[in-house]
Amino acid sequence: MDINWQGVFPAITTQFNQDESINYAATQQQVDRLIQEGVDGIIALGTVGENCSLHENEKIKLLSAVKEAVADRVPLLSGAAEYTTQGVIHYIPQAMQVGVDGIMLLPGMVYSASEDEVITHYQTVAHHFSDVPIMVYNNPAVYGVDVSIAVMTQLVQCQNIVAIKESSSDTRRITELFNHFGERFIVFGGVDDIALECLLLGAKGWVSGLTNAFPKESVTLYKLACAGRLAEARALYRWFLPLLRLDTLPTLVQCIKLVDQLCGQGAEWVRAPRRPLQGEARQQVINLVEQAMAQRPNLPVY
């Protein structure tokens, strides 16, 4: 499937059973629900999908289950988060064999690479798979590497690097990308609590975590922003923002899964060393959800 690089692309959760085994059926149900609620794409095995907590064979089996659930209704991307460049080169053919439509590529995991090393990593993968559409994933706060403007300048000639998920939390970076590259790279906002800001600055899409629990609200926010219905977009965003801030916490995976469970869709189980939220942290999320549900707005028609 050709990728229409715009809209709301949730980074889906990987559903687990209480014993930490993968619940493939529940993951498929999540995917189907999200698509029925109007999302524009699906990203499996991102940060929210606990990529680095899965073994290679589990990743491929999960992708196969997600691909079956997607059923070519929307584009499907797989995160590629490996320790080495060769690890990515080994992984991508398996993901493409499953039938994913593109790759969201992270810098090498654990090691904080230099700028030159990040450039070489992306160039090597892009040249090795010149027919595979690639979205660069920049998240310096979590992964310790900034895919900077200088790095992106060296990736312009890689024609299959077509998009960037910008998660630096600096809205100025959105404008800098356009100032330096025009429309060469399709920009997606990648931090939930600056989603509206990114869209208003020109981002074509939003890779979101909280969309797992609130897909209709996410899609409506995107549509309102694109239509220039800013008063309605601001009102919805103000309601949504306390929840969206959970996407910025170190425990974002646990938070998003707990919100999903509290909304009656999905389970909070994660794989160790992550553990479900406990105590005050758990209660804070419960309070946020209860307040949000009590004040949940009627969504405008777009």
FIKOL-165707 format. One record per residue (C-alpha): residue number from 1; residue in one letter; x, y, z. Coordinates in steps of 0.25 Angstrom, whole numbers. Layout:
FIKOL-165707
nr:NUM&rest:A&px:X&py:Y&pz:Z;
...
This chain:
FIKOL-165707
nr:1&rest:M&px:0&py:0&pz:0;
nr:2&rest:D&px:5&py:14&pz:-3;
nr:3&rest:I&px:6&py:22&pz:9;
nr:4&rest:N&px:-2&py:35&pz:10;
nr:5&rest:W&px:7&py:42&pz:20;
nr:6&rest:Q&px:-3&py:50&pz:27;
nr:7&rest:G&px:-13&py:49&pz:39;
nr:8&rest:V&px:-13&py:42&pz:52;
nr:9&rest:F&px:-4&py:30&pz:53;
nr:10&rest:P&px:-5&py:24&pz:67;
nr:11&rest:A&px:7&py:17&pz:72;
nr:12&rest:I&px:0&py:5&pz:77;
nr:13&rest:T&px:2&py:-3&pz:90;
nr:14&rest:T&px:6&py:-17&pz:90;
nr:15&rest:Q&px:-5&py:-25&pz:99;
nr:16&rest:F&px:1&py:-34&pz:109;
nr:17&rest:N&px:-5&py:-45&pz:118;
nr:18&rest:Q&px:-3&py:-44&pz:133;
nr:19&rest:D&px:8&py:-54&pz:131;
nr:20&rest:E&px:15&py:-45&pz:121;
nr:21&rest:S&px:12&py:-53&pz:109;
nr:22&rest:I&px:7&py:-46&pz:97;
nr:23&rest:N&px:-8&py:-45&pz:95;
nr:24&rest:Y&px:-8&py:-45&pz:80;
nr:25&rest:A&px:-24&py:-45&pz:79;
nr:26&rest:A&px:-25&py:-33&pz:89;
nr:27&rest:T&px:-15&py:-26&pz:81;
nr:28&rest:Q&px:-23&py:-29&pz:68;
nr:29&rest:Q&px:-35&py:-24&pz:75;
nr:30&rest:Q&px:-28&py:-11&pz:78;
nr:31&rest:V&px:-24&py:-9&pz:64;
nr:32&rest:D&px:-38&py:-12&pz:58;
nr:33&rest:R&px:-44&py:-2&pz:68;
nr:34&rest:L&px:-35&py:9&pz:65;
nr:35&rest:I&px:-37&py:8&pz:50;
nr:36&rest:Q&px:-52&py:8&pz:52;
nr:37&rest:E&px:-51&py:20&pz:60;
nr:38&rest:G&px:-44&py:27&pz:48;
nr:39&rest:V&px:-29&py:27&pz:50;
nr:40&rest:D&px:-21&py:29&pz:37;
nr:41&rest:G&px:-9&py:19&pz:40;
nr:42&rest:I&px:-4&py:9&pz:50;
nr:43&rest:I&px:10&py:9&pz:56;
nr:44&rest:A&px:14&py:-4&pz:63;
nr:45&rest:L&px:26&py:-7&pz:71;
nr:46&rest:G&px:29&py:7&pz:75;
nr:47&rest:T&px:33&py:12&pz:88;
nr:48&rest:V&px:18&py:10&pz:93;
nr:49&rest:G&px:19&py:-3&pz:87;
nr:50&rest:E&px:30&py:-8&pz:96;
nr:51&rest:N&px:39&py:-11&pz:84;
nr:52&rest:C&px:52&py:-14&pz:92;
nr:53&rest:S&px:44&py:-23&pz:102;
nr:54&rest:L&px:41&py:-33&pz:91;
nr:55&rest:H&px:49&py:-44&pz:85;
nr:56&rest:E&px:51&py:-44&pz:70;
nr:57&rest:N&px:42&py:-55&pz:67;
nr:58&rest:E&px:31&py:-49&pz:76;
nr:59&rest:K&px:33&py:-36&pz:68;
nr:60&rest:I&px:30&py:-43&pz:54;
nr:61&rest:K&px:19&py:-51&pz:60;
nr:62&rest:L&px:13&py:-38&pz:66;
nr:63&rest:L&px:14&py:-31&pz:52;
nr:64&rest:S&px:7&py:-42&pz:45;
nr:65&rest:A&px:-4&py:-41&pz:55;
nr:66&rest:V&px:-5&py:-26&pz:53;
nr:67&rest:K&px:-4&py:-27&pz:38;
nr:68&rest:E&px:-16&py:-37&pz:38;
nr:69&rest:A&px:-24&py:-28&pz:47;
nr:70&rest:V&px:-21&py:-16&pz:38;
nr:71&rest:A&px:-25&py:-23&pz:26;
nr:72&rest:D&px:-20&py:-12&pz:17;
nr:73&rest:R&px:-30&py:-2&pz:22;
nr:74&rest:V&px:-19&py:8&pz:26;
nr:75&rest:P&px:-4&py:8&pz:24;
nr:76&rest:L&px:4&py:0&pz:34;
nr:77&rest:L&px:18&py:4&pz:39;
nr:78&rest:S&px:28&py:-4&pz:48;
nr:79&rest:G&px:37&py:2&pz:58;
nr:80&rest:A&px:52&py:-2&pz:56;
nr:81&rest:A&px:59&py:-1&pz:69;
nr:82&rest:E&px:72&py:-9&pz:69;
nr:83&rest:Y&px:85&py:-8&pz:76;
nr:84&rest:T&px:93&py:-8&pz:63;
nr:85&rest:T&px:92&py:-4&pz:49;
nr:86&rest:Q&px:93&py:-18&pz:44;
nr:87&rest:G&px:82&py:-22&pz:54;
nr:88&rest:V&px:73&py:-13&pz:46;
nr:89&rest:I&px:78&py:-18&pz:33;
nr:90&rest:H&px:74&py:-32&pz:38;
nr:91&rest:Y&px:61&py:-28&pz:43;
nr:92&rest:I&px:55&py:-20&pz:32;
nr:93&rest:P&px:54&py:-31&pz:22;
nr:94&rest:Q&px:46&py:-39&pz:32;
nr:95&rest:A&px:36&py:-28&pz:34;
nr:96&rest:M&px:35&py:-25&pz:19;
nr:97&rest:Q&px:32&py:-40&pz:17;
nr:98&rest:V&px:20&py:-39&pz:27;
nr:99&rest:G&px:15&py:-27&pz:18;
nr:100&rest:V&px:17&py:-14&pz:26;
nr:101&rest:D&px:17&py:-2&pz:17;
nr:102&rest:G&px:29&py:5&pz:23;
nr:103&rest:I&px:39&py:7&pz:35;
nr:104&rest:M&px:40&py:16&pz:46;
nr:105&rest:L&px:55&py:16&pz:48;
nr:106&rest:L&px:61&py:20&pz:61;
nr:107&rest:P&px:76&py:22&pz:64;
nr:108&rest:G&px:84&py:11&pz:70;
nr:109&rest:M&px:79&py:7&pz:83;
nr:110&rest:V&px:87&py:9&pz:97;
nr:111&rest:Y&px:99&py:15&pz:90;
nr:112&rest:S&px:99&py:30&pz:89;
nr:113&rest:A&px:104&py:31&pz:75;
nr:114&rest:S&px:112&py:44&pz:70;
nr:115&rest:E&px:105&py:52&pz:59;
nr:116&rest:D&px:114&py:45&pz:48;
nr:117&rest:E&px:110&py:32&pz:54;
nr:118&rest:V&px:95&py:35&pz:53;
nr:119&rest:I&px:97&py:40&pz:39;
nr:120&rest:T&px:104&py:27&pz:35;
nr:121&rest:H&px:93&py:19&pz:42;
nr:122&rest:Y&px:82&py:25&pz:34;
nr:123&rest:Q&px:89&py:26&pz:21;
nr:124&rest:T&px:94&py:11&pz:22;
nr:125&rest:V&px:80&py:6&pz:24;
nr:126&rest:A&px:73&py:15&pz:14;
nr:127&rest:H&px:83&py:11&pz:3;
nr:128&rest:H&px:82&py:-4&pz:7;
nr:129&rest:F&px:66&py:-3&pz:5;
nr:130&rest:S&px:64&py:8&pz:-5;
nr:131&rest:D&px:50&py:3&pz:-8;
nr:132&rest:V&px:46&py:4&pz:6;
nr:133&rest:P&px:39&py:17&pz:11;
nr:134&rest:I&px:46&py:22&pz:24;
nr:135&rest:M&px:41&py:31&pz:35;
nr:136&rest:V&px:52&py:36&pz:44;
nr:137&rest:Y&px:49&py:36&pz:58;
nr:138&rest:N&px:55&py:47&pz:66;
nr:139&rest:N&px:53&py:46&pz:81;
nr:140&rest:P&px:66&py:51&pz:88;
nr:141&rest:A&px:60&py:52&pz:102;
nr:142&rest:V&px:57&py:37&pz:102;
nr:143&rest:Y&px:68&py:31&pz:93;
nr:144&rest:G&px:80&py:41&pz:96;
nr:145&rest:V&px:82&py:45&pz:82;
nr:146&rest:D&px:77&py:57&pz:74;
nr:147&rest:V&px:74&py:55&pz:59;
nr:148&rest:S&px:77&py:70&pz:57;
nr:149&rest:I&px:76&py:79&pz:45;
nr:150&rest:A&px:90&py:76&pz:42;
nr:151&rest:V&px:87&py:61&pz:42;
nr:152&rest:M&px:75&py:63&pz:33;
nr:153&rest:T&px:83&py:71&pz:23;
nr:154&rest:Q&px:92&py:59&pz:21;
nr:155&rest:L&px:79&py:50&pz:18;
nr:156&rest:V&px:73&py:59&pz:8;
nr:157&rest:Q&px:79&py:51&pz:-4;
nr:158&rest:C&px:73&py:38&pz:2;
nr:159&rest:Q&px:60&py:38&pz:-6;
nr:160&rest:N&px:53&py:27&pz:2;
nr:161&rest:I&px:55&py:35&pz:15;
nr:162&rest:V&px:42&py:42&pz:13;
nr:163&rest:A&px:37&py:47&pz:27;
nr:164&rest:I&px:41&py:50&pz:41;
nr:165&rest:K&px:34&py:48&pz:55;
nr:166&rest:E&px:39&py:60&pz:62;
nr:167&rest:S&px:39&py:57&pz:77;
nr:168&rest:S&px:49&py:67&pz:82;
nr:169&rest:S&px:38&py:75&pz:90;
nr:170&rest:D&px:43&py:88&pz:83;
nr:171&rest:T&px:33&py:93&pz:74;
nr:172&rest:R&px:43&py:102&pz:68;
nr:173&rest:R&px:49&py:90&pz:62;
nr:174&rest:I&px:36&py:88&pz:53;
nr:175&rest:T&px:38&py:102&pz:47;
nr:176&rest:E&px:53&py:100&pz:45;
nr:177&rest:L&px:50&py:87&pz:37;
nr:178&rest:F&px:42&py:95&pz:28;
nr:179&rest:N&px:52&py:106&pz:27;
nr:180&rest:H&px:63&py:97&pz:23;
nr:181&rest:F&px:56&py:87&pz:15;
nr:182&rest:G&px:43&py:92&pz:10;
nr:183&rest:E&px:34&py:81&pz:7;
nr:184&rest:R&px:45&py:71&pz:5;
nr:185&rest:F&px:42&py:63&pz:18;
nr:186&rest:I&px:28&py:61&pz:23;
nr:187&rest:V&px:27&py:65&pz:37;
nr:188&rest:F&px:19&py:58&pz:48;
nr:189&rest:G&px:18&py:63&pz:62;
nr:190&rest:G&px:22&py:52&pz:72;
nr:191&rest:V&px:19&py:58&pz:86;
nr:192&rest:D&px:5&py:58&pz:90;
nr:193&rest:D&px:5&py:70&pz:98;
nr:194&rest:I&px:9&py:79&pz:87;
nr:195&rest:A&px:1&py:72&pz:76;
nr:196&rest:L&px:-8&py:84&pz:73;
nr:197&rest:E&px:4&py:94&pz:73;
nr:198&rest:C&px:11&py:84&pz:63;
nr:199&rest:L&px:-1&py:84&pz:54;
nr:200&rest:L&px:-2&py:99&pz:53;
nr:201&rest:L&px:12&py:100&pz:50;
nr:202&rest:G&px:11&py:91&pz:38;
nr:203&rest:A&px:12&py:77&pz:42;
nr:204&rest:K&px:4&py:68&pz:33;
nr:205&rest:G&px:2&py:57&pz:44;
nr:206&rest:W&px:2&py:53&pz:58;
nr:207&rest:V&px:9&py:40&pz:64;
nr:208&rest:S&px:1&py:39&pz:77;
nr:209&rest:G&px:1&py:30&pz:89;
nr:210&rest:L&px:-12&py:35&pz:96;
nr:211&rest:T&px:-20&py:32&pz:83;
nr:212&rest:N&px:-20&py:17&pz:87;
nr:213&rest:A&px:-30&py:21&pz:98;
nr:214&rest:F&px:-36&py:33&pz:91;
nr:215&rest:P&px:-36&py:31&pz:76;
nr:216&rest:K&px:-49&py:39&pz:73;
nr:217&rest:E&px:-44&py:52&pz:81;
nr:218&rest:S&px:-30&py:51&pz:74;
nr:219&rest:V&px:-36&py:50&pz:60;
nr:220&rest:T&px:-45&py:61&pz:63;
nr:221&rest:L&px:-34&py:70&pz:68;
nr:222&rest:Y&px:-26&py:67&pz:55;
nr:223&rest:K&px:-38&py:70&pz:46;
nr:224&rest:L&px:-42&py:83&pz:53;
nr:225&rest:A&px:-27&py:88&pz:52;
nr:226&rest:C&px:-26&py:85&pz:38;
nr:227&rest:A&px:-40&py:92&pz:35;
nr:228&rest:G&px:-35&py:104&pz:42;
nr:229&rest:R&px:-46&py:103&pz:52;
nr:230&rest:L&px:-37&py:108&pz:63;
nr:231&rest:A&px:-47&py:111&pz:74;
nr:232&rest:E&px:-53&py:97&pz:74;
nr:233&rest:A&px:-39&py:91&pz:73;
nr:234&rest:R&px:-34&py:99&pz:85;
nr:235&rest:A&px:-46&py:96&pz:93;
nr:236&rest:L&px:-44&py:81&pz:91;
nr:237&rest:Y&px:-29&py:82&pz:93;
nr:238&rest:R&px:-31&py:89&pz:106;
nr:239&rest:W&px:-39&py:77&pz:111;
nr:240&rest:F&px:-29&py:67&pz:105;
nr:241&rest:L&px:-16&py:73&pz:110;
nr:242&rest:P&px:-16&py:67&pz:124;
nr:243&rest:L&px:-17&py:53&pz:118;
nr:244&rest:L&px:-7&py:56&pz:107;
nr:245&rest:R&px:4&py:60&pz:117;
nr:246&rest:L&px:5&py:46&pz:121;
nr:247&rest:D&px:11&py:43&pz:108;
nr:248&rest:T&px:24&py:51&pz:113;
nr:249&rest:L&px:26&py:43&pz:126;
nr:250&rest:P&px:37&py:33&pz:127;
nr:251&rest:T&px:25&py:23&pz:130;
nr:252&rest:L&px:17&py:27&pz:118;
nr:253&rest:V&px:15&py:12&pz:114;
nr:254&rest:Q&px:9&py:9&pz:127;
nr:255&rest:C&px:1&py:22&pz:128;
nr:256&rest:I&px:-5&py:20&pz:114;
nr:257&rest:K&px:-8&py:5&pz:116;
nr:258&rest:L&px:-15&py:9&pz:130;
nr:259&rest:V&px:-23&py:20&pz:123;
nr:260&rest:D&px:-27&py:10&pz:112;
nr:261&rest:Q&px:-31&py:0&pz:123;
nr:262&rest:L&px:-39&py:10&pz:131;
nr:263&rest:C&px:-47&py:13&pz:118;
nr:264&rest:G&px:-51&py:-1&pz:116;
nr:265&rest:Q&px:-42&py:-5&pz:105;
nr:266&rest:G&px:-29&py:-12&pz:107;
nr:267&rest:A&px:-21&py:-17&pz:119;
nr:268&rest:E&px:-10&py:-10&pz:127;
nr:269&rest:W&px:0&py:-22&pz:127;
nr:270&rest:V&px:14&py:-19&pz:123;
nr:271&rest:R&px:27&py:-27&pz:122;
nr:272&rest:A&px:38&py:-26&pz:133;
nr:273&rest:P&px:46&py:-18&pz:137;
nr:274&rest:R&px:33&py:-9&pz:134;
nr:275&rest:R&px:23&py:-11&pz:145;
nr:276&rest:P&px:8&py:-6&pz:145;
nr:277&rest:L&px:7&py:7&pz:152;
nr:278&rest:Q&px:5&py:6&pz:167;
nr:279&rest:G&px:1&py:16&pz:179;
nr:280&rest:E&px:1&py:31&pz:177;
nr:281&rest:A&px:5&py:30&pz:162;
nr:282&rest:R&px:-6&py:20&pz:159;
nr:283&rest:Q&px:-16&py:29&pz:167;
nr:284&rest:Q&px:-12&py:41&pz:159;
nr:285&rest:V&px:-15&py:35&pz:146;
nr:286&rest:I&px:-28&py:29&pz:151;
nr:287&rest:N&px:-32&py:43&pz:156;
nr:288&rest:L&px:-28&py:49&pz:142;
nr:289&rest:V&px:-37&py:39&pz:135;
nr:290&rest:E&px:-49&py:41&pz:144;
nr:291&rest:Q&px:-48&py:56&pz:143;
nr:292&rest:A&px:-47&py:55&pz:127;
nr:293&rest:M&px:-58&py:45&pz:126;
nr:294&rest:A&px:-67&py:54&pz:135;
nr:295&rest:Q&px:-64&py:66&pz:126;
nr:296&rest:R&px:-63&py:59&pz:113;
nr:297&rest:P&px:-68&py:68&pz:102;
nr:298&rest:N&px:-78&py:65&pz:91;
nr:299&rest:L&px:-69&py:65&pz:78;
nr:300&rest:P&px:-73&py:75&pz:67;
nr:301&rest:V&px:-75&py:69&pz:53;
nr:302&rest:Y&px:-64&py:71&pz:43;
